[in-house]
Amino acid sequence: MIPVEKIAGGTLGNLLYYVAIIGVLLVICTIIRLKVSFLRKAFIPASLLAGILGMILGPHVLGVIPADMMSSIGAIPSHMITIVFACMMLGVKKSENTSSMMHDAAAGLGWLWSNSFMQVGVACLLCAFLFTPVFGVNELFGSLFEIGFAGGHGTAGELVGSFAPGDRIGAIERNCLFGIFGTLDAPPEGAAVETASADAVRTGSATILSTVAGEDVRAYTVDISRVYHDGGCTRFLITVTDPDLLAATGGIVQGMSGSPILQNGRLIGAVTHVLLSDPAKGYGVSIDDMLAASAAQDKAA
């Protein structure tokens, strides 16, 4: 059976809205390119100009386009590129001669292999024959070039921890959109915290608890920028304001998912996502939704 995920009406509407914004930027920059001869002589495409204009209108400069919208727009190219490549050969007349087709296929493979070699092989060879023996650079330095292509701007940072296989604390029974559910072998250390209903969540100051360095759990200040009540679920946009956390990680990174969010001393939810366009911002899920999912799990069992 083909896996199909239900798309909410609001999500589809936002997608069409974001595509329309991209279209408007492209039209504006196409007109600019037609009016400015230098841009045509320099072979600067309208798409590049549209990207620059979008960046200027984004949250880091003028703030016309909000960060959450920029994050959604930034996720579109990874899917649209499939359509672009699928349509590249439309209208191109190709010879049915077998030798001609083999020549084109070999040229395509050679181009792909040469790109891979330039991306990975050259850096590793330079590291093996120059950087390491001459300058004493660590051998792993050669992999940084390849990692830079796959990562870099637009990817989330990550906290890396160590795990002790023998230290069992419980059993996981379910993993869903609202968290991981299971049973603990023993009650966790520390005092219990009162929970707050989704209706009690307000915009303003809050706190997240997270382990960023070592094993100590620290409290960091955040701001609840917006509360969303959509489709029976509650989520909220959070902005990291704590200077220590911003200095250490730049905001929210992978590995901080599940960090408790407290407001006025009560548990309101947990961190779930980070905005790739602005790592200082991310999303949280309501504890109400997590408890409801837990109750549904118990009932199903």
C-alpha positions as CSV (number, residue, x, y, z in Angstrom):
1,M,0.0,0.0,0.0
2,I,1.3,3.4,-0.9
3,P,2.1,5.5,2.2
4,V,0.0,8.7,2.1
5,E,0.0,11.3,4.8
6,K,-3.1,13.4,5.2
7,I,-2.5,17.1,4.3
8,A,-4.5,19.6,6.3
9,G,-6.4,22.3,4.4
10,G,-4.5,25.0,6.1
11,T,-1.2,23.4,5.2
12,L,-2.2,23.1,1.5
13,G,-3.4,26.7,1.5
14,N,-0.1,27.9,3.0
15,L,1.9,25.9,0.4
16,L,0.0,27.6,-2.4
17,Y,0.5,31.0,-0.8
18,Y,4.2,30.4,-0.4
19,V,4.5,29.3,-4.1
20,A,2.6,32.4,-5.1
21,I,5.1,34.6,-3.2
22,I,8.0,32.9,-4.9
23,G,6.2,33.5,-8.3
24,V,5.8,37.2,-7.5
25,L,9.5,37.6,-6.6
26,L,10.5,35.8,-9.8
27,V,8.2,38.1,-11.9
28,I,9.6,41.2,-10.2
29,C,13.2,40.1,-10.7
30,T,12.5,39.1,-14.3
31,I,11.3,42.6,-15.0
32,I,14.4,44.1,-13.2
33,R,16.7,41.9,-15.3
34,L,15.0,43.0,-18.5
35,K,15.4,46.7,-17.5
36,V,19.1,46.4,-16.4
37,S,21.3,45.4,-19.3
38,F,24.3,44.6,-17.0
39,L,22.4,41.7,-15.4
40,R,21.8,40.2,-18.8
41,K,25.3,40.7,-19.9
42,A,26.6,39.1,-16.7
43,F,24.3,36.1,-17.2
44,I,22.7,36.7,-13.7
45,P,19.5,34.7,-13.6
46,A,16.2,36.1,-12.3
47,S,16.0,33.2,-9.8
48,L,19.2,34.4,-8.1
49,L,17.9,38.0,-8.0
50,A,14.6,36.7,-6.5
51,G,16.6,34.8,-3.8
52,I,18.5,38.0,-2.9
53,L,15.3,40.0,-2.8
54,G,13.6,37.3,-0.7
55,M,16.6,37.4,1.7
56,I,16.3,41.2,2.0
57,L,12.6,40.9,2.7
58,G,13.2,38.1,5.2
59,P,13.5,38.2,9.0
60,H,17.2,39.0,9.1
61,V,16.9,42.3,7.2
62,L,13.5,44.0,6.7
63,G,11.4,41.4,8.4
64,V,8.5,41.6,5.9
65,I,8.6,37.8,5.4
66,P,8.4,36.1,8.9
67,A,10.8,33.4,9.9
68,D,8.3,30.6,10.0
69,M,7.3,31.4,6.4
70,M,10.9,31.5,5.3
71,S,11.5,28.1,6.9
72,S,8.6,26.6,4.9
73,I,9.7,28.3,1.7
74,G,13.2,27.0,2.3
75,A,11.9,23.4,2.4
76,I,10.2,23.6,-1.0
77,P,13.3,23.4,-3.3
78,S,14.3,20.0,-2.0
79,H,11.1,18.6,-3.4
80,M,10.7,20.9,-6.4
81,I,14.2,20.0,-7.7
82,T,12.7,16.6,-8.6
83,I,10.2,18.2,-10.9
84,V,12.9,20.4,-12.4
85,F,15.2,17.4,-13.3
86,A,12.2,15.4,-14.5
87,C,11.3,18.1,-17.1
88,M,14.8,18.8,-18.3
89,M,14.6,16.6,-21.4
90,L,11.1,17.6,-22.4
91,G,11.2,18.9,-26.0
92,V,14.7,17.8,-26.6
93,K,15.1,15.7,-29.8
94,K,17.3,12.7,-29.3
95,S,18.6,10.3,-31.8
96,E,17.3,6.7,-31.7
97,N,20.8,5.5,-32.7
98,T,22.1,3.1,-30.1
99,S,25.7,4.4,-30.2
100,S,24.4,8.0,-29.8
101,M,22.3,7.0,-26.8
102,M,25.3,5.1,-25.3
103,H,27.5,8.2,-25.8
104,D,25.0,10.4,-24.0
105,A,24.6,8.0,-21.1
106,A,28.4,7.7,-20.7
107,A,28.7,11.5,-20.8
108,G,26.1,11.8,-18.1
109,L,27.7,9.2,-15.9
110,G,31.1,10.8,-16.4
111,W,29.7,14.2,-15.4
112,L,28.2,12.7,-12.2
113,W,31.3,10.8,-11.3
114,S,33.5,13.8,-11.9
115,N,31.3,15.9,-9.6
116,S,31.5,13.3,-6.9
117,F,35.3,13.1,-7.3
118,M,35.7,16.8,-7.0
119,Q,33.4,16.9,-4.0
120,V,35.0,14.0,-2.1
121,G,38.1,12.6,-3.8
122,V,40.1,15.8,-4.3
123,A,39.8,16.9,-0.7
124,C,40.7,13.4,0.6
125,L,43.7,13.2,-1.7
126,L,44.9,16.7,-0.7
127,C,44.6,15.7,2.9
128,A,46.4,12.4,2.4
129,F,49.3,13.7,0.4
130,L,49.7,17.3,1.5
131,F,47.8,18.5,4.6
132,T,48.5,15.5,6.9
133,P,52.1,14.6,6.0
134,V,53.3,18.2,5.6
135,F,51.2,20.2,8.0
136,G,50.2,17.5,10.4
137,V,46.5,18.1,9.9
138,N,44.1,15.4,11.3
139,E,43.1,12.8,8.6
140,L,39.4,13.5,9.2
141,F,39.9,17.0,7.9
142,G,39.4,15.6,4.4
143,S,35.8,14.7,5.2
144,L,34.9,18.3,6.1
145,F,34.6,19.3,2.4
146,E,32.1,16.6,1.7
147,I,30.2,17.4,4.9
148,G,30.1,21.0,3.8
149,F,28.2,20.1,0.6
150,A,25.7,18.0,2.5
151,G,25.3,20.3,5.4
152,G,26.2,24.0,5.9
153,H,23.6,26.7,5.9
154,G,20.0,25.4,6.2
155,T,20.8,22.4,8.3
156,A,20.3,22.1,12.1
157,G,23.2,21.8,14.6
158,E,23.3,18.7,16.8
159,L,24.1,17.7,20.4
160,V,26.0,14.5,20.5
161,G,25.9,12.4,23.6
162,S,27.3,9.0,24.8
163,F,25.1,6.1,25.7
164,A,25.8,3.3,28.2
165,P,24.0,0.2,26.9
166,G,23.9,-1.4,30.3
167,D,22.0,1.5,32.0
168,R,18.4,0.5,31.4
169,I,15.8,3.0,32.7
170,G,12.6,1.5,31.2
171,A,10.9,0.3,28.0
172,I,9.6,2.1,25.0
173,E,6.2,1.0,23.8
174,R,5.2,3.7,21.3
175,N,6.8,6.4,19.2
176,C,4.4,9.0,17.7
177,L,4.0,12.6,16.8
178,F,3.5,13.6,20.4
179,G,6.5,11.8,21.9
180,I,7.9,8.5,23.0
181,F,5.7,6.5,25.4
182,G,6.6,3.6,27.6
183,T,7.2,2.6,31.2
184,L,10.1,3.5,33.6
185,D,11.7,0.9,35.9
186,A,11.8,3.4,38.7
187,P,10.4,6.9,39.4
188,P,12.8,9.6,38.1
189,E,14.7,11.8,40.6
190,G,13.4,15.3,41.4
191,A,10.1,16.9,42.4
192,A,7.0,16.6,40.4
193,V,5.8,19.6,38.4
194,E,2.2,20.7,37.9
195,T,1.0,20.7,34.3
196,A,-0.9,23.6,32.6
197,S,-3.7,23.1,30.2
198,A,-3.3,24.3,26.6
199,D,-5.7,27.1,27.2
200,A,-3.4,28.4,30.0
201,V,-0.4,28.9,27.6
202,R,0.2,32.6,27.0
203,T,2.7,34.5,24.9
204,G,5.6,35.8,26.9
205,S,8.5,34.6,29.0
206,A,9.0,30.9,29.6
207,T,11.8,28.4,30.5
208,I,13.2,25.3,28.9
209,L,15.2,22.6,30.7
210,S,18.0,21.1,28.7
211,T,21.4,19.4,29.0
212,V,23.8,21.2,26.6
213,A,27.2,20.5,28.2
214,G,28.1,17.7,30.6
215,E,25.3,16.0,32.6
216,D,23.8,19.0,34.4
217,V,20.3,20.1,33.5
218,R,20.1,23.9,33.2
219,A,17.1,26.3,32.8
220,Y,17.3,28.6,29.8
221,T,15.0,31.6,29.2
222,V,12.8,31.6,26.0
223,D,9.8,33.6,24.8
224,I,6.5,32.1,23.7
225,S,6.0,34.2,20.6
226,R,2.8,32.7,19.3
227,V,0.3,30.0,20.3
228,Y,-1.5,27.9,17.6
229,H,-4.7,26.0,18.2
230,D,-5.1,24.0,15.0
231,G,-7.0,20.8,14.3
232,G,-7.6,20.0,18.0
233,C,-3.9,20.3,18.7
234,T,-1.9,23.1,20.4
235,R,1.6,24.1,19.5
236,F,3.6,27.2,20.1
237,L,6.4,29.2,18.5
238,I,9.3,29.7,20.9
239,T,12.3,32.1,20.6
240,V,15.5,31.5,22.6
241,T,16.4,34.6,24.5
242,D,19.0,33.2,27.0
243,P,22.4,34.6,26.1
244,D,24.3,31.5,27.5
245,L,22.3,29.1,25.3
246,L,22.6,31.4,22.2
247,A,26.4,31.6,22.8
248,A,26.7,27.8,23.2
249,T,24.5,26.5,20.4
250,G,23.0,29.5,18.6
251,G,19.6,28.4,19.6
252,I,17.7,25.1,19.3
253,V,19.7,22.2,17.9
254,Q,19.1,18.5,17.3
255,G,19.2,16.6,20.5
256,M,17.1,19.2,22.4
257,S,13.8,17.7,21.3
258,G,11.8,16.8,24.3
259,S,13.3,19.5,26.5
260,P,10.5,20.5,28.9
261,I,9.0,24.0,28.6
262,L,7.7,25.6,31.8
263,Q,5.7,28.8,32.2
264,N,4.9,30.3,35.6
265,G,6.4,27.2,37.2
266,R,4.0,24.8,35.3
267,L,4.9,22.3,32.6
268,I,3.2,23.5,29.3
269,G,4.9,21.2,26.8
270,A,8.2,20.2,25.2
271,V,10.5,21.3,22.4
272,T,9.9,19.6,19.0
273,H,11.3,21.5,16.1
274,V,13.8,24.2,15.1
275,L,13.4,26.7,12.3
276,L,16.3,26.1,10.0
277,S,16.2,29.7,8.7
278,D,16.4,31.0,12.3
279,P,17.8,28.5,14.8
280,A,16.9,30.7,17.7
281,K,13.3,29.9,17.0
282,G,11.4,26.6,17.1
283,Y,8.2,24.9,18.0
284,G,6.8,23.2,21.1
285,V,4.0,20.7,21.6
286,S,1.4,21.1,24.4
287,I,1.6,18.7,27.4
288,D,-2.2,18.4,26.9
289,D,-1.7,16.7,23.6
290,M,1.0,14.5,25.0
291,L,-1.1,13.3,27.9
292,A,-4.1,12.7,25.5
293,A,-1.8,10.5,23.3
294,S,-0.6,8.7,26.4
295,A,-4.2,8.0,27.6
296,A,-5.0,6.7,24.1
297,Q,-2.0,4.4,24.3
298,D,-3.2,3.1,27.7
299,K,-6.7,2.6,26.4
300,A,-5.5,0.7,23.3
301,A,-3.3,-1.6,25.5
